[in-house]
Amino acid sequence: MTDARRTDTRAQIREVALELFAERGYDGTSLREIAERLGITKAAVYYHYKTKEEIVGALFDDFLAGVDEIVEWAHEKGPGPETRAEVLRRYQDLLTGPSAAQVARLMQEGQSSLRDVAAAKDMKTRFFAMGRAVTAPDASAAEQLRMRLAVIALHLGAFMDQESLPVSDEERRTAALEVALELART
């Protein structure tokens, strides 16, 4: 019973931290605020996570595992247009998953605050690995850049708001994938 309760508390801390990071940003959120929102003591939060960086690391773990699966699949298939297209589709699916979208948004919007956080550095490494997995070793700089821009297009499709692009979420994601696929064709 104790292990289930501990796991549940850890999950609740991550969920509330993610909400607060979205509302106030990483820098604008304290462990005390996370504890208050949960209705637990700050000591209880410290028992599970010593720092906000540990919480961010835990939040990124699942997302990074998803990226790792995509990279592993791409390595098995080898570079090529079909692999690039499928990697982009799989990555978009990952971005639109329930908590993955929030984690990716945190990473996107909190770049300056998170640049020294180890988990964020891991994310950057994974993105480069995803690009390398689908690009031939002798690919031109332009080809390599197209793949990175394709990933950015998916990010924009996932995170732009109604004010930035006044269409439905589904239309925005569909358009982002279309643009990403066009960029990745070479």
Protein Blocks (a to p, Z undefined) as FASTA:
>chain_A
ZZmmmmmmmmmmmmmmmmmmmmnojklpcfklmmmmnopafklmmmmpmbfklmmmmmmm
mmmmmmmmmmmmmmmnopafklmmmmmmmmmmmmmpmklmmmmmmmmmmmmmmmmgmklm
mmmmmmmmmmmmmgcfklcfklmmmmmmmmmmmmmmmmpcfklmgcdfklmmmmmmmmmm
mmmpZZ
